[in-house]
Amino acid sequence: MRLVSLTASNTEILWALGQLPSLVGVDDHSDFPAEVAQIPRVGPDLQINLERVEGLRPDLVLASLSVPGMERVVEGLVQRRLPHLVLDPQSLSDVYADIERVAERLEVAPRGRQVVAAMRQRIAQARGRLPNWVRPPRVMVEWWPRPVIVAGRKSWVTGMLEALGAVNAFAGLDLRSKPLLPEEIEAAQPDLILVSWCGAKKLRPELVLKRGLEVPALRNGQVFALPEAYLGRPGPRLAEGVQRLAGLLGQPPSAWGYAAGRPAS
């Protein structure tokens, strides 16, 4: 089967399913695993060269609406009558379901179940190393700095945080993401801020520390960078993202300004 992936997350799903030998085209942002560097490129995710995609004679094109604006690319696939599968995950459970859905489409369903099981196990192990907090840490995930755009409830990062006993500071926003005013950030009082700017060449948490907001994260210096590859790509590497999150959350309780209970069993 000849496969084309239009997002980095889809490329990584295909990698986890053992389908790299069938991948004949990828978007310009796909950078993992290293072997994808040798695969023909079809353009940036929002500016896919559909003529080039069609020329690769794909049996299946994998698109994803997790990239805002990809609806136009999907319309182009429909117009050209190219066989395609569109993923549109919001929750962590959706990510698991999408991996199994792709596996079924490619007739490797057992491999899909194995990938999901391995992700769940890895996440459970990360949780087992953390304490049971008296109050769950409130975490803000920042997708972009100007304007400040954060992950809302309808984001897989909500499930990633909950799996570790923490909470999304903006879980009250019933959407995927939202630009915020400084006063909205102060009202949420995040204990920790994760800088995971999508598409940025360099992450600079020091810029967040200079904002002068009255929130615990800034008072206690709890602002960290976590590459978008581990938070912003709804695929198998989110499990590693949870592990990295656990490493940041598993600090001495005094760093949060409140007590922690005994380690989770």
C-alpha positions as CSV (number, residue, x, y, z in Angstrom):
1,M,0.0,0.0,0.0
2,R,1.3,3.5,-0.9
3,L,0.7,6.0,1.9
4,V,1.1,9.7,2.2
5,S,1.0,11.6,5.5
6,L,0.1,15.3,5.7
7,T,1.0,15.9,9.4
8,A,3.9,15.0,11.7
9,S,1.5,13.2,14.1
10,N,0.2,11.0,11.4
11,T,3.7,10.1,10.2
12,E,4.5,9.1,13.8
13,I,1.4,6.9,14.0
14,L,2.5,5.1,10.8
15,W,6.0,4.7,12.2
16,A,4.6,3.1,15.4
17,L,2.5,0.8,13.3
18,G,5.5,-0.4,11.3
19,Q,4.4,1.3,8.1
20,L,7.4,3.4,7.1
21,P,8.2,1.1,4.1
22,S,4.8,2.0,2.7
23,L,5.2,5.8,3.2
24,V,5.8,7.5,-0.2
25,G,5.2,11.1,0.8
26,V,5.2,13.3,4.0
27,D,4.6,16.9,4.8
28,D,7.5,19.2,5.4
29,H,7.2,19.3,9.2
30,S,7.5,15.5,9.6
31,D,10.9,15.0,11.3
32,F,10.6,11.8,13.3
33,P,11.9,9.2,13.0
34,A,15.1,10.1,11.2
35,E,14.3,7.8,8.3
36,V,11.6,10.1,7.1
37,A,14.2,12.6,5.9
38,Q,14.6,10.3,2.9
39,I,10.9,10.4,2.0
40,P,9.6,12.8,-0.7
41,R,8.0,16.0,0.7
42,V,4.7,17.4,-0.3
43,G,4.8,20.8,1.3
44,P,3.9,22.4,4.7
45,D,0.8,21.0,6.3
46,L,-1.4,24.0,5.4
47,Q,0.1,24.4,2.0
48,I,0.2,20.9,0.8
49,N,1.0,20.5,-2.9
50,L,-2.0,18.4,-3.9
51,E,-0.7,17.9,-7.4
52,R,2.5,16.4,-6.0
53,V,0.4,14.2,-3.7
54,E,-1.7,13.0,-6.6
55,G,1.5,12.2,-8.5
56,L,2.6,9.8,-5.8
57,R,-0.4,7.6,-6.7
58,P,-1.4,7.1,-3.0
59,D,-3.7,4.3,-1.9
60,L,-4.4,6.3,1.2
61,V,-3.7,9.9,2.3
62,L,-3.7,10.6,6.1
63,A,-4.9,14.1,7.0
64,S,-5.7,15.6,10.4
65,L,-7.9,18.5,11.6
66,S,-5.8,18.8,14.7
67,V,-3.9,21.3,12.5
68,P,-6.2,24.3,12.3
69,G,-7.0,25.2,8.7
70,M,-6.4,21.8,7.2
71,E,-10.1,21.7,6.2
72,R,-9.1,23.4,2.9
73,V,-6.5,20.7,2.2
74,V,-9.1,18.0,2.9
75,E,-11.5,19.7,0.5
76,G,-8.8,19.5,-2.1
77,L,-8.4,15.7,-1.5
78,V,-12.1,15.3,-2.0
79,Q,-12.1,17.3,-5.2
80,R,-9.3,15.2,-6.6
81,R,-11.0,12.0,-5.4
82,L,-7.9,10.9,-3.6
83,P,-8.5,8.1,-1.0
84,H,-8.0,9.6,2.4
85,L,-8.6,9.3,6.1
86,V,-9.1,12.4,8.3
87,L,-8.3,12.2,11.9
88,D,-9.8,14.8,14.3
89,P,-8.7,14.0,17.9
90,Q,-9.6,16.1,20.8
91,S,-9.1,14.0,23.9
92,L,-6.4,11.5,24.8
93,S,-8.9,8.7,24.3
94,D,-9.5,10.0,20.8
95,V,-5.8,9.7,20.1
96,Y,-5.9,6.1,21.2
97,A,-8.9,5.4,19.1
98,D,-7.3,7.1,16.0
99,I,-4.2,4.9,16.3
100,E,-6.4,1.8,16.3
101,R,-8.6,3.2,13.5
102,V,-5.6,3.7,11.3
103,A,-4.3,0.2,12.2
104,E,-7.6,-1.3,11.2
105,R,-7.6,0.6,7.9
106,L,-4.1,-0.7,7.2
107,E,-5.1,-4.3,8.2
108,V,-2.6,-4.3,11.2
109,A,-5.2,-4.1,14.0
110,P,-3.2,-6.1,16.5
111,R,-0.3,-3.8,16.1
112,G,-2.5,-0.8,16.8
113,R,-3.8,-2.4,20.0
114,Q,-0.2,-3.1,21.1
115,V,0.8,0.5,20.5
116,V,-2.1,1.9,22.6
117,A,-1.4,-0.7,25.3
118,A,2.3,0.4,25.5
119,M,1.3,4.1,25.7
120,R,-1.2,3.4,28.5
121,Q,1.5,1.4,30.4
122,R,4.1,4.1,30.0
123,I,1.7,6.7,31.3
124,A,0.6,4.6,34.2
125,Q,4.3,4.1,35.2
126,A,4.9,7.9,35.1
127,R,1.9,8.4,37.4
128,G,3.2,5.8,39.8
129,R,6.3,7.9,40.5
130,L,4.4,11.0,41.5
131,P,2.9,11.9,44.9
132,N,-0.8,12.2,45.7
133,W,-1.2,16.0,46.1
134,V,-3.5,17.6,48.6
135,R,-4.4,19.9,45.7
136,P,-3.7,18.9,42.1
137,P,-1.2,21.3,40.4
138,R,-2.8,23.6,38.0
139,V,-0.9,23.5,34.7
140,M,-1.1,26.0,31.8
141,V,0.0,24.8,28.4
142,E,1.0,27.7,26.1
143,W,0.8,27.0,22.4
144,W,1.8,30.5,21.4
145,P,3.2,33.7,23.1
146,R,1.8,36.7,21.2
147,P,-1.1,36.6,21.7
148,V,-0.9,34.0,24.5
149,I,-2.8,31.0,23.2
150,V,-3.5,28.1,25.7
151,A,-4.9,24.6,25.5
152,G,-8.5,24.4,26.6
153,R,-10.5,21.4,27.8
154,K,-11.0,19.9,24.4
155,S,-7.3,19.2,24.1
156,W,-5.5,15.9,24.6
157,V,-3.2,17.7,27.1
158,T,-6.1,17.8,29.5
159,G,-6.1,14.0,29.6
160,M,-2.4,13.9,29.8
161,L,-2.4,16.1,32.9
162,E,-5.3,14.2,34.5
163,A,-3.4,10.9,34.0
164,L,-0.7,12.4,36.3
165,G,-3.1,13.7,38.9
166,A,-2.7,17.3,37.7
167,V,-5.3,19.6,36.0
168,N,-5.4,21.8,33.0
169,A,-5.7,25.3,34.4
170,F,-8.0,26.2,31.5
171,A,-10.2,23.1,31.5
172,G,-13.1,25.5,32.1
173,L,-12.7,26.7,28.5
174,D,-14.9,24.4,26.4
175,L,-12.8,24.5,23.3
176,R,-9.4,23.3,22.0
177,S,-7.5,26.5,22.4
178,K,-8.0,30.2,23.0
179,P,-6.1,33.5,23.0
180,L,-6.0,35.0,26.5
181,L,-5.7,38.4,28.1
182,P,-3.3,38.8,31.1
183,E,-6.2,39.1,33.5
184,E,-7.6,35.8,32.3
185,I,-4.3,34.1,33.1
186,E,-4.2,35.6,36.5
187,A,-7.7,34.5,37.3
188,A,-6.7,30.9,36.5
189,Q,-3.7,31.0,38.9
190,P,-1.6,28.3,37.2
191,D,1.1,26.6,39.4
192,L,3.2,25.6,36.4
193,I,3.4,27.0,32.9
194,L,4.6,24.8,30.0
195,V,6.0,26.7,27.0
196,S,5.3,24.5,23.9
197,W,5.1,27.0,21.1
198,C,3.9,25.2,17.9
199,G,6.3,25.8,15.0
200,A,8.7,27.9,17.0
201,K,12.4,27.3,16.3
202,K,13.3,28.2,19.9
203,L,11.4,28.0,23.1
204,R,12.1,30.8,25.6
205,P,10.5,30.3,29.0
206,E,12.4,33.3,30.3
207,L,10.1,35.6,28.3
208,V,7.1,34.2,30.2
209,L,8.9,34.8,33.5
210,K,9.2,38.5,32.6
211,R,5.5,39.0,32.1
212,G,5.0,40.2,35.6
213,L,1.7,38.4,36.2
214,E,0.5,37.6,39.7
215,V,0.4,33.8,39.4
216,P,2.1,31.1,41.5
217,A,4.0,29.8,38.4
218,L,5.8,33.1,38.0
219,R,6.3,33.7,41.8
220,N,7.9,30.3,42.2
221,G,9.8,30.2,38.9
222,Q,7.8,27.2,37.6
223,V,8.0,27.9,33.9
224,F,9.4,25.2,31.6
225,A,9.9,24.4,28.0
226,L,8.5,21.2,26.5
227,P,8.9,20.7,22.8
228,E,5.7,20.6,20.7
229,A,6.7,17.2,19.5
230,Y,5.7,15.8,22.9
231,L,2.6,17.8,23.5
232,G,1.3,19.1,20.2
233,R,1.3,16.0,18.1
234,P,-1.6,13.6,18.8
235,G,0.2,10.3,18.3
236,P,2.3,7.7,20.1
237,R,4.9,10.1,21.4
238,L,2.4,11.7,23.7
239,A,3.3,8.9,26.1
240,E,6.9,10.2,26.2
241,G,5.4,13.7,26.7
242,V,3.5,12.4,29.8
243,Q,6.8,11.1,31.2
244,R,8.5,14.4,30.6
245,L,5.5,16.1,32.3
246,A,5.9,13.8,35.3
247,G,9.6,14.8,35.5
248,L,8.6,18.5,35.9
249,L,5.7,17.8,38.3
250,G,7.7,15.5,40.5
251,Q,9.6,18.3,42.2
252,P,9.9,18.8,45.9
253,P,6.4,19.7,47.3
254,S,7.8,23.1,48.5
255,A,8.1,24.2,44.9
256,W,4.3,24.2,44.6
257,G,3.7,26.0,47.9
258,Y,1.4,23.2,49.3
259,A,1.8,19.8,50.8
260,A,1.8,16.5,49.1
261,G,0.6,13.1,50.3
262,R,2.3,9.8,50.1
263,P,3.5,8.4,46.8
264,A,0.8,6.9,44.6
265,S,0.6,3.1,44.6
